[in-house]
Amino acid sequence: MSQAHATAERPVPPVTGKADVVPAANDLLPLEVRGLCLTIAGQLLLNDVSFRLDAGAPTVILGPNGAGKSLLLRVCHGLLRPTAGAVRWGGLDSPSAQRRQAMVFQRPVLLRRSVAANVAYALAVKGVARADRHGLAAEALGRAGLSHLAGRPARVLSGGEQQRLAIARAWATRPDVLLLDEPSSHLDPGSTRHIEALVADIAASGAKVVMTTHDLGQARRLAGDVMFLHHGRVLAHQRGAEFFDRPAHPDARCFVDGDLLD
């Protein structure tokens, strides 16, 4: 990022995170997953996964590569159909629940349009009135520290800026639940700090954030609760501080300690 970009951005607030999050009324929650299995090409990738997520601070899903973290997000969002089991968002049917969520992928997909137009397009798809789109887009870009780049082509942004734009675009639609798949993967520490501040801001606004990450420090800073996956199974699901102090499964302890897992 150039010096001009850095000085023009909104200052990054500290990640105060969990203590600032007050659970909001949200009939999309709890998310209840029961006996979830996913088989692709004959391989069992998610195996008898069950858990419940409530409103409040972000839920962070941890686990080694290939654990099934991204697949779990996709199934919960309705992008993949489970082989067995059930996913239930509050009292809503699947299509209604999906319309009130947003998901941001590890590699964001951006339109060949300006930064502002990317956000405005997402609002149009959600059915937001044209007269309201500019203000909502400007607010989202301001919170993401991207106001000074509103007219720039989205695809020429840096990796960190593109990821912030993708998150801002999703947040502008006011989802009740925001699913984030490795939002700061391969980013430098400064860009990661921007992402974490944005995630904390979204959670403080009342949206439920569910995110995957490999970054244990990031999980410590943001997680209200931690879910640990390995070989497609949930081996631990605990409050954040409790997970890092006393992981409920030996494999989770090894992961926290930086040891290799079988």
C-alpha positions in Angstrom: 0.0 0.0 0.0 1.3 3.4 -0.9 2.0 6.1 1.7 -0.8 8.2 0.2 -3.2 5.3 0.7 -2.1 4.8 4.3 -2.6 8.4 5.3 -6.0 8.8 3.7 -7.5 5.8 5.3 -9.7 5.9 8.4 -7.6 5.2 11.5 -7.9 1.5 12.5 -9.5 1.2 16.0 -8.2 -1.3 18.5 -9.8 -4.7 18.4 -11.7 -4.5 21.6 -13.9 -7.4 20.4 -15.8 -9.7 22.6 -16.6 -7.4 25.5 -18.3 -4.9 23.2 -20.7 -7.4 21.7 -24.3 -7.4 23.1 -26.4 -10.3 21.7 -29.2 -8.9 19.6 -32.7 -10.2 19.0 -32.3 -12.4 15.8 -34.8 -15.0 14.8 -32.2 -16.5 12.4 -30.5 -17.8 15.5 -29.8 -20.2 17.1 -28.1 -22.2 14.3 -28.6 -25.8 15.1 -26.7 -28.5 13.2 -27.5 -32.1 13.9 -25.8 -35.2 12.6 -24.3 -33.4 9.5 -22.4 -35.6 7.0 -21.0 -34.6 3.6 -19.6 -37.1 1.1 -18.0 -35.9 -2.1 -16.7 -38.4 -4.7 -17.0 -41.2 -2.2 -15.0 -39.4 0.5 -16.6 -38.6 3.8 -15.5 -35.0 4.5 -17.8 -34.0 7.3 -18.7 -36.7 9.7 -21.6 -36.5 12.2 -21.1 -32.8 12.9 -23.5 -31.4 15.6 -23.4 -28.0 17.3 -25.5 -24.9 18.3 -24.5 -21.3 17.7 -26.2 -18.4 19.5 -26.2 -14.7 19.1 -23.2 -12.7 20.4 -19.5 -12.5 19.8 -17.9 -14.1 16.8 -17.7 -17.9 16.5 -14.2 -18.9 15.2 -13.8 -22.3 13.5 -10.2 -23.6 13.9 -8.5 -26.7 12.5 -5.7 -27.9 10.3 -5.8 -27.8 6.5 -8.3 -30.3 5.2 -10.3 -30.4 8.4 -13.5 -29.3 6.7 -13.8 -25.8 7.9 -14.7 -24.1 4.6 -17.0 -27.0 3.6 -18.9 -26.5 6.9 -19.4 -22.8 6.1 -20.7 -23.7 2.6 -23.1 -26.3 3.9 -24.5 -23.9 6.6 -24.9 -21.2 4.0 -26.8 -23.5 1.7 -24.2 -23.7 -1.1 -23.7 -27.4 -0.6 -26.4 -30.0 0.2 -25.4 -32.3 3.1 -25.5 -36.1 2.5 -27.2 -36.6 5.9 -28.2 -34.5 8.9 -29.9 -31.1 9.2 -29.0 -27.4 9.3 -31.7 -25.2 11.0 -31.5 -21.5 11.2 -34.0 -20.4 13.9 -37.5 -21.0 12.8 -36.9 -20.2 9.1 -36.8 -22.4 6.1 -33.6 -22.6 4.1 -34.3 -20.1 1.3 -35.5 -17.4 3.8 -32.5 -18.0 6.1 -30.0 -17.8 3.2 -31.4 -14.4 2.1 -30.6 -13.0 5.5 -26.9 -14.2 5.5 -23.9 -13.1 3.6 -20.7 -15.1 2.9 -17.2 -13.8 2.0 -14.8 -16.3 0.5 -11.1 -16.6 1.0 -10.5 -15.2 -2.5 -13.1 -12.5 -3.0 -14.9 -12.3 -6.3 -15.1 -8.6 -7.4 -16.9 -7.1 -10.4 -15.2 -5.2 -13.1 -16.6 -2.0 -11.7 -15.5 0.7 -9.3 -15.2 0.0 -5.6 -18.5 2.0 -4.9 -20.3 0.2 -7.8 -19.4 -3.2 -6.4 -21.2 -2.3 -3.1 -24.1 -0.6 -4.9 -24.6 -3.7 -7.1 -24.9 -5.9 -4.0 -27.5 -3.6 -2.6 -29.4 -3.6 -5.9 -29.5 -7.4 -5.9 -30.9 -7.3 -2.3 -33.7 -5.1 -3.6 -32.6 -1.9 -1.9 -34.1 1.2 -3.4 -31.8 3.1 -5.8 -32.2 6.3 -3.7 -30.8 4.5 -0.7 -27.8 2.7 -2.3 -25.4 5.6 -2.4 -25.7 6.4 1.3 -25.5 2.8 2.4 -22.5 2.1 0.1 -20.7 5.2 1.4 -21.3 4.2 5.0 -19.9 0.7 4.4 -16.8 2.0 2.6 -16.2 4.5 5.3 -16.3 1.9 8.0 -13.9 -0.3 6.0 -11.5 2.7 5.5 -12.0 2.6 1.7 -13.8 5.9 1.1 -10.8 7.4 -0.7 -10.9 4.5 -3.2 -14.6 4.6 -4.0 -14.0 5.5 -7.7 -11.1 3.2 -8.3 -11.5 -0.1 -10.2 -12.0 -2.8 -7.6 -9.7 -5.2 -9.3 -6.6 -3.0 -9.0 -6.8 -2.8 -5.2 -4.3 -4.6 -3.1 -5.1 -8.0 -1.6 -6.0 -6.5 1.8 -8.1 -3.7 0.2 -10.0 -6.2 -1.9 -10.8 -8.4 1.1 -12.0 -5.3 3.0 -14.2 -4.3 0.0 -15.7 -7.8 -0.1 -16.5 -7.7 3.6 -17.9 -4.1 3.3 -20.0 -5.1 0.3 -21.5 -8.0 2.3 -22.0 -5.9 5.4 -23.8 -3.1 3.5 -26.7 -5.5 2.9 -27.2 -5.7 6.6 -27.1 -9.5 7.0 -28.1 -11.0 10.4 -25.2 -13.5 10.0 -21.9 -13.0 8.2 -19.8 -16.0 7.3 -16.1 -15.3 6.6 -13.8 -17.9 5.2 -10.2 -17.2 6.2 -10.7 -13.4 5.8 -7.0 -12.5 6.4 -5.3 -15.4 4.8 -1.9 -14.4 3.1 -2.2 -10.8 4.2 0.4 -8.7 5.9 0.1 -7.7 9.6 -1.2 -4.2 8.8 -3.9 -5.6 6.5 -4.8 -8.2 9.0 -5.3 -5.6 11.6 -7.7 -3.7 9.4 -9.7 -6.9 8.8 -9.9 -7.7 12.5 -11.1 -4.2 13.3 -13.7 -4.4 10.7 -14.9 -7.8 12.0 -15.1 -6.5 15.5 -17.1 -3.5 14.3 -19.5 -5.8 12.5 -20.0 -8.0 15.5 -20.5 -5.0 17.8 -23.3 -3.8 15.4 -25.3 -6.9 16.3 -24.6 -9.2 13.3 -23.4 -12.7 14.2 -20.0 -13.4 12.6 -18.9 -17.0 12.0 -15.4 -17.2 10.6 -12.6 -19.7 9.9 -9.0 -18.9 10.5 -5.6 -20.6 10.9 -4.3 -17.6 13.0 -4.4 -18.5 16.7 -3.7 -14.9 17.7 -6.6 -13.7 15.6 -8.9 -16.3 17.2 -7.8 -15.2 20.7 -8.6 -11.6 19.9 -11.9 -12.1 18.2 -13.6 -15.3 19.4 -16.5 -15.5 21.8 -16.4 -19.2 21.2 -14.2 -21.6 19.3 -15.1 -24.7 17.4 -12.2 -27.1 16.6 -12.5 -29.4 13.6 -10.2 -32.3 12.6 -10.9 -34.9 9.9 -14.4 -33.6 9.4 -15.5 -33.9 13.1 -16.1 -31.3 15.8 -13.7 -32.3 18.6 -14.2 -29.3 20.8 -16.6 -26.4 21.1 -15.9 -24.1 24.0 -15.8 -20.4 25.1 -12.8 -18.7 23.6 -10.7 -18.2 26.8 -11.6 -21.7 28.0 -10.5 -23.3 24.7 -7.1 -21.7 24.8 -6.5 -22.4 28.5 -8.0 -25.9 28.7 -8.8 -27.5 25.2 -11.4 -30.2 25.6 -9.6 -32.7 23.3 -6.0 -33.8 23.0 -5.8 -33.0 19.3 -7.1 -29.4 20.1 -4.3 -29.1 22.7 -1.7 -30.2 20.1 -3.1 -27.7 17.6 -2.9 -24.8 20.1 0.6 -25.9 21.1 1.7 -25.9 17.4 2.3 -29.6 17.2 1.6 -31.7 14.1 -1.6 -33.7 14.0 -2.1 -37.1 12.5 
